[in-house]
C-alpha cells in the first residue's frame, strides 16, 4: 500500500490530468515518428511541471468556505501552496491540469480528533498504540507512535479527509499525552507532520457513567456525596500536576542548576505558557463546567471534546468562547432523560448559541464517516454551510491552524478535494485528492475488496468426489 504523493498514481479517470503545453511549440501529439520527433520538445515542459509541482483544477465550482462560491473557477497549486483562486486565473506553463467541468472543489476535510495511525484492529492489542500504562503521561507524544502504513489512512483519505488530529487516549481520568496534527499522506510521520505537539489531551473526572451505579464516577456506584468526593479528589490531583509544573517552570526560569530535568513537568509547562492547547475530554455539563473553571484559573487555551451534555450550558460556552469538538452524531442519547434526537440536534443548538464547533470521529476505522456525521446534523437544524465549515475551517480554527488550513485561499496549504457533488452526501464520489499541493493515491483496501468480489467468477458446479 502506497500513501506517499510520490507513489505511482491510479490510472487517469474521466476529467483527470492532462499535460497543458503553453508556448512549447508543440501543438498536437501525433502517432509514430511525429510523436518521437516531438519528444525532445516536450521534455522541458514535463521537467518544468515536475520541478515546479504545479497543478490546476480548471472550470469547476470552487467552494472556498471562507469567501463564498466561485462558479467556473480555477484553483492553482504550486510548491505545496495555493497560489491562485478565481475565475480569471492564468494557469502556469507546464502545469498538470484537471478538467473541472461539472465538478466541485472543496478544502480537504479535517477529523478534529481521531486515532488514525495509532490503532489498527481493536481486538488485537499488538496493533494498538493509542494509550499507555498509567494515567499521567503529559510527556508522551502520539507523533512517535504514528504508523504511516495503516490501512485506515488511505480509506479515510479516499473519502476526502486530508488531515487529522491523531490523539492519545486512556482508560480513565488523567493526562493522556500530546496529540499530533498530521496530513494523511506520507512515507514517514515526518512527511505527514503538520504540528508535532498540537494539543495536550486530558480526560476529565466524571460524576456519572453507564454501568457504574447510579452516579458512577469510577469505583462502582455509591451515593452522590461519595461520587462528589471522588470527583473532587481527582480534580485535586489534576491541580497538583499543574501546580508542580508551575514550580518547575519557575525554578528553571530562575537559572537554578539544582533542578533535575522532568519531561512530564516540562511538557505540562508548555500548556501553562500557552504554547500548547489543552483539549479536555468531558461530557456531562457539570464536568464541562468544572473543566472550564479549571482552565480559567490557570489561564489555559482550552477546547472541550465530546461534550454530549453541552446543551444545558451552551450560552456559557459561547460567552466564554470555549470551542467544542463533537463526537459521532449517529449514536444513542447519552442519558436516561435525554431526548431521542439529542445527539442529532446538539450541533445546531451549540452553533445557534454561538459556540464554535467541529466534528470528529474519535476513531480510526470510522474516520471515513466524518462527512456523514456532519450531514446527519443538517437534517436536524444545523445549516448546511455550518456543517461544511465544521469539518474544514471551523476545525482548523479550533486547532489553531486556520492560517494554513481549512479553506481555499491564496497562501494556504494545498489540501484540496475534487468531487462530483456535495462531499457531505454519501452518494458523492471523491475523484481527486491533493495533499500539500500534490495528487494523492486514491487506492485503498475498501476499493480493492470491492473490485475483488465484484469480479469473482460465476459459481462453479459442485463435483461429488465420494463413491
C-alpha positions in Angstrom: 0.0 0.0 0.0 1.5 3.3 -1.1 0.4 6.5 0.6 3.0 8.9 -0.5 2.4 11.5 -3.1 5.5 10.1 -5.0 3.8 6.7 -5.4 2.5 5.6 -8.8 -1.0 7.0 -9.4 -4.1 5.3 -10.3 -5.0 5.3 -14.0 -6.4 8.6 -15.1 -10.2 8.8 -14.9 -12.6 10.9 -16.8 -11.9 14.6 -16.0 -8.4 13.5 -15.0 -5.0 15.1 -15.5 -3.8 16.3 -18.9 -0.5 17.9 -19.7 -1.0 21.6 -20.6 1.6 22.7 -23.1 1.7 26.5 -23.2 4.2 28.1 -25.5 6.1 24.8 -26.1 5.9 24.9 -29.9 4.2 21.5 -30.0 0.5 21.9 -31.0 -0.5 18.2 -31.0 0.5 14.7 -30.2 0.7 12.5 -33.3 1.4 8.9 -33.7 4.7 7.2 -34.7 7.6 9.3 -35.9 5.8 12.6 -35.2 5.5 11.7 -31.5 9.1 10.7 -31.4 10.2 13.9 -33.1 8.2 16.0 -30.6 9.6 14.1 -27.5 12.6 16.4 -27.3 10.4 19.5 -27.4 8.0 18.2 -24.7 10.7 17.1 -22.3 11.5 20.6 -20.9 7.8 21.3 -20.2 7.4 18.0 -18.4 10.6 18.7 -16.4 9.2 22.1 -15.5 6.0 20.7 -14.2 7.9 18.1 -12.2 10.2 20.7 -10.6 7.6 23.4 -10.1 5.0 21.0 -8.7 2.2 23.0 -10.3 -1.3 21.6 -10.5 -4.6 23.3 -11.5 -8.3 22.5 -11.5 -10.0 24.4 -14.3 -13.6 25.2 -14.9 -15.0 23.9 -11.6 -17.4 25.2 -8.9 -15.0 26.2 -6.2 -16.3 26.2 -2.6 -13.8 28.3 -0.7 -15.6 28.1 2.6 -14.1 31.4 3.7 -15.0 33.6 0.7 -18.1 32.0 -0.9 -18.5 30.0 -4.1 -16.8 30.7 -7.4 -18.6 29.4 -10.5 -16.5 28.2 -13.4 -13.4 28.9 -11.4 -9.8 27.8 -11.4 -7.5 26.9 -8.5 -3.7 26.6 -8.9 -1.3 24.9 -6.5 2.5 25.1 -6.6 5.2 24.0 -4.2 2.5 22.8 -1.8 0.5 26.0 -1.6 -2.5 27.5 -3.2 -1.2 30.3 -5.4 -4.4 31.4 -7.2 -8.1 31.0 -6.9 -10.7 32.7 -9.1 -12.4 32.9 -12.4 -9.8 34.8 -14.4 -6.7 32.8 -13.3 -3.8 32.1 -15.6 -2.5 28.5 -15.5 1.3 28.4 -15.2 3.2 26.8 -18.2 3.7 23.1 -17.7 1.1 22.7 -15.0 -0.8 19.5 -14.6 -4.5 20.3 -15.3 -7.7 18.6 -14.1 -10.7 19.3 -16.2 -13.2 20.6 -13.6 -16.2 21.0 -15.8 -19.2 19.8 -13.8 -17.1 19.1 -10.7 -16.8 20.8 -7.3 -13.7 21.7 -5.4 -13.6 21.9 -1.6 -10.9 22.1 1.1 -9.8 18.8 2.4 -11.8 17.8 5.5 -10.3 17.6 9.0 -11.1 14.9 11.5 -10.6 17.1 14.6 -10.0 14.2 17.0 -9.2 10.6 15.9 -6.9 7.7 16.5 -5.7 7.4 12.9 -2.3 5.8 12.7 -2.4 4.7 16.3 -4.7 1.7 16.2 -5.4 -0.9 13.5 -7.5 -3.8 14.9 -9.3 -3.1 18.1 -9.3 -6.7 19.2 -5.5 -7.2 18.6 -3.5 -5.4 21.4 -0.3 -5.6 19.3 -1.8 -3.2 16.7 -3.0 -0.6 19.3 -0.7 2.1 20.4 -3.2 4.8 21.4 -2.7 4.6 25.2 0.0 3.8 27.7 0.1 2.4 31.3 -0.7 5.0 34.0 -3.0 8.0 34.0 -0.4 10.8 34.0 1.5 10.9 30.7 2.0 14.5 29.6 5.4 13.7 28.2 4.2 11.1 25.7 3.5 12.2 22.2 1.3 10.4 19.6 3.7 11.6 17.0 6.2 8.8 18.0 3.6 6.1 17.6 2.0 7.0 14.2 2.1 4.1 11.7 2.1 5.7 8.2 1.2 2.4 6.6 -2.1 1.9 8.4 -4.8 0.6 6.1 -7.2 3.1 7.7 -5.4 6.1 6.4 -5.9 5.7 2.6 -9.6 4.7 3.3 -10.2 8.0 5.1 -8.2 9.9 2.5 -10.2 8.5 -0.4 -13.3 9.9 1.2 -11.9 13.5 1.4 -10.3 13.6 4.8 -6.9 15.1 4.2 -5.7 15.7 7.8 -6.5 14.8 11.3 -5.6 15.4 15.0 -4.3 12.0 16.0 -4.8 11.9 19.7 -3.7 9.5 22.6 -6.4 8.0 24.8 -6.6 6.4 28.2 -8.7 4.2 30.3 -9.6 6.8 32.9 -9.1 10.2 34.4 -5.7 11.8 33.8 -3.4 13.3 31.2 -3.3 11.1 28.2 -0.5 12.9 26.4 0.2 15.1 23.4 -1.8 14.9 20.1 -0.2 15.4 16.8 -1.7 17.1 13.7 -0.9 15.2 10.5 -1.6 15.1 6.8 -3.0 11.8 5.6 -0.2 11.2 3.1 3.5 10.4 3.5 6.0 7.6 3.8 7.0 8.7 7.3 5.5 10.6 10.2 7.9 13.4 9.4 6.5 13.8 6.0 2.9 13.7 7.4 3.6 16.1 10.2 1.8 19.5 10.4 2.2 20.2 14.1 4.1 17.6 16.2 2.6 18.7 19.6 -0.7 20.3 18.6 -2.5 19.8 21.9 -2.4 18.2 25.3 -5.2 15.7 25.9 -6.8 15.4 29.3 -9.6 13.1 30.4 -11.7 15.0 33.0 -13.1 13.2 36.1 -16.7 12.1 35.8 -19.6 12.3 38.2 -21.6 9.7 36.4 -21.4 6.9 33.9 -23.3 4.0 32.5 -22.7 0.6 34.1 -21.1 2.2 37.2 -24.1 2.5 39.5 -26.4 5.5 39.7 -23.7 8.1 40.0 -20.7 6.1 38.6 -17.5 8.1 38.5 -15.4 5.0 38.9 -15.1 2.7 41.8 -18.6 1.3 41.3 -21.6 3.4 42.2 -22.5 4.8 45.6 -24.5 7.9 46.5 -24.0 11.4 45.1 -21.9 12.5 48.1 -19.4 9.7 47.5 -19.3 10.4 43.8 -18.7 14.1 44.5 -15.9 13.2 46.9 -14.1 11.1 44.3 -14.6 13.7 41.7 -13.1 16.4 43.9 -10.1 14.2 44.8 -9.4 13.6 41.1 -9.7 17.3 40.2 -7.4 18.0 43.1 -4.8 15.6 41.7 -5.0 17.4 38.4 -4.4 20.7 40.3 -1.4 19.1 41.9 0.2 18.3 38.5 -0.3 21.8 37.2 1.0 23.3 40.4 4.1 21.1 40.1 4.6 22.2 36.5 4.3 25.8 37.5 7.0 25.4 40.2 9.2 23.5 37.8 8.9 26.2 35.2 9.7 29.0 37.7 12.7 27.1 39.0 14.1 26.7 35.5 13.5 30.4 34.8 15.4 31.4 37.9 18.5 29.8 36.5 18.9 27.3 39.2 21.4 24.5 38.4 19.9 22.2 41.0 16.7 21.4 39.0 16.6 17.8 37.7 15.0 17.6 34.3 11.5 16.3 34.4 10.0 15.5 31.0 6.4 15.3 32.4 6.5 18.7 34.0 8.4 20.2 31.2 5.7 19.2 28.7 2.9 20.4 31.0 4.7 23.7 31.5 4.2 24.3 27.7 0.5 24.3 28.3 0.8 26.8 31.1 2.9 29.1 28.8 0.2 29.0 26.1 2.5 27.0 23.8 0.0 24.1 23.5 -3.8 23.9 23.5 -5.5 21.9 26.2 -8.2 19.6 24.8 -10.4 18.2 27.7 -12.5 15.1 27.1 -15.6 15.7 29.1 -19.3 15.0 28.6 -21.7 16.0 31.4 -22.5 19.7 31.8 -21.1 19.6 35.4 -17.9 18.1 34.3 -17.5 20.6 31.4 -18.2 23.5 33.8 -15.6 22.2 36.2 -13.0 21.9 33.3 -13.8 25.5 32.1 -13.4 26.8 35.7 -10.0 25.0 35.9 -8.9 26.5 32.6 -9.8 30.0 33.7 -7.9 29.6 36.9 -4.8 28.5 35.1 -5.4 30.8 32.1 -5.3 27.9 29.6 -6.3 27.7 26.0 -9.0 25.1 26.2 -11.3 23.2 23.9 -13.9 20.6 25.0 -14.0 17.2 23.2 -17.1 15.0 23.4 -19.5 17.4 25.2 -22.6 15.2 24.9 -24.2 17.2 27.8 -23.2 20.7 26.5 -26.8 21.6 25.6 -27.5 22.9 29.1 -24.5 25.2 29.2 -24.4 26.3 25.5 -24.8 30.0 26.5 -21.9 29.8 29.0 -19.6 28.1 26.4 -20.4 30.8 23.9 -19.9 33.6 26.4 -16.5 32.3 27.4 -15.6 31.5 23.8 -15.0 27.8 24.5 -15.0 25.7 21.3 -16.4 22.2 21.2 -15.2 19.1 19.2 -18.3 17.0 18.9 -18.1 13.2 18.7 -20.2 11.0 16.4 -23.8 12.2 16.0 -25.1 8.8 14.9 -25.3 7.3 18.4 -27.9 6.7 21.1 -28.7 9.5 23.6 -26.2 9.6 26.5 -28.6 10.0 29.4 -31.7 8.3 30.5 -33.6 11.6 30.4 -32.2 12.8 27.1 -34.5 13.2 24.2 -34.3 10.6 21.4 -32.9 13.2 19.0 -30.4 14.8 21.4 -27.3 13.7 19.5 -28.7 15.0 16.2 -29.9 18.4 17.4 -27.0 19.2 19.7 -24.7 20.6 16.9 -27.4 23.0 15.7 -28.1 24.1 19.3 -24.5 24.9 20.0 -23.9 26.6 16.7 -27.1 28.7 17.3 -25.9 29.8 20.7 -22.6 31.0 19.1 -20.3 28.1 20.0 -17.5 27.3 17.6 -17.9 23.6 16.7 -16.0 20.9 14.8 -16.9 17.3 14.1 -14.7 14.3 14.9 -14.9 10.6 14.9 -12.7 9.8 17.9 -11.9 6.7 15.9 -9.6 5.2 13.3 -11.6 2.8 11.1 -14.6 5.1 11.2 -12.7 8.3 10.3 -14.0 7.9 6.7 -17.6 8.6 8.0 -16.7 12.1 9.2 -18.7 13.9 6.4 -21.8 11.9 7.2 -21.7 12.9 10.9 -21.9 16.5 9.8 -24.6 15.8 7.2 -26.8 14.0 9.7 -26.9 17.2 11.8 -28.1 19.2 8.8 -31.3 17.2 8.9 -31.8 18.3 12.5 -31.3 22.0 12.3 -27.6 22.7 11.6 -27.2 24.9 8.5 -25.5 23.1 5.6 -22.8 25.7 5.3 -22.1 25.5 9.0 -21.8 21.7 8.8 -19.2 22.1 6.0 -17.3 24.7 8.0 -17.3 22.4 11.0 -15.2 19.8 9.1 -12.9 22.4 7.4 -12.3 25.9 8.6 -14.1 25.6 11.9 -11.9 22.6 12.9 -8.8 24.5 11.7 -9.7 27.4 14.0 -10.2 25.2 17.0 -6.8 23.5 16.3 -5.1 26.9 15.7 -4.1 26.3 12.1 -6.7 28.5 10.3 -3.9 30.5 8.8 -2.7 27.4 6.9 -5.6 25.0 6.5 -9.4 24.8 6.3 -10.3 27.0 3.3 -9.3 27.6 -0.3 -7.4 30.9 -0.1 -4.1 32.0 -1.6 -1.2 31.1 0.6 -2.8 28.2 2.3 -1.6 24.6 2.1 -2.9 22.8 -1.0 -5.1 20.3 0.7 -7.9 20.1 -1.8 -10.6 17.6 -2.9 -12.4 17.4 -6.3 -15.8 15.8 -6.2 -18.8 15.2 -8.4 -21.2 16.7 -5.8 -21.6 17.6 -2.2 -19.0 15.8 -0.1 -21.4 15.5 2.8 -23.7 13.3 0.7 -23.0 9.6 0.8 -23.6 9.2 -2.9 -20.9 11.8 -3.9 -17.7 10.5 -5.4 -14.3 12.0 -4.4 -12.5 12.0 -7.7 -9.2 13.6 -6.8 -7.4 14.4 -3.5 -4.5 16.8 -3.3 -2.4 17.0 -0.1 0.4 19.6 0.2 -0.5 20.6 -3.4 0.3 17.1 -4.8 -2.2 14.5 -6.1 -2.6 11.6 -3.5 -3.0 8.0 -4.3 -6.7 7.1 -4.2 -6.1 3.3 -3.9 -7.3 1.8 -0.7 -8.3 -1.5 0.8 -12.1 -0.9 0.5 -11.8 -0.3 -3.2 -9.6 -3.4 -3.7 -12.0 -5.6 -1.9 -14.9 -4.2 -3.9 -13.1 -4.9 -7.1 -12.1 -8.4 -6.0 -15.6 -9.6 -5.0 -17.4 -7.7 -7.8 -15.3 -9.6 -10.3 -15.5 -13.0 -8.7 -16.1 -15.8 -11.2 -19.5 -17.4 -11.6 -20.3 -20.3 -9.3 -18.7 -23.5 -10.2 -20.6 -26.8 -10.4 -20.3 -29.0 -7.4 -18.5 -32.2 -8.2 -19.1 -35.2 -5.9 -15.9 -37.0 -5.1 -17.3 -39.7 -2.9 -18.1 -43.1 -4.2 
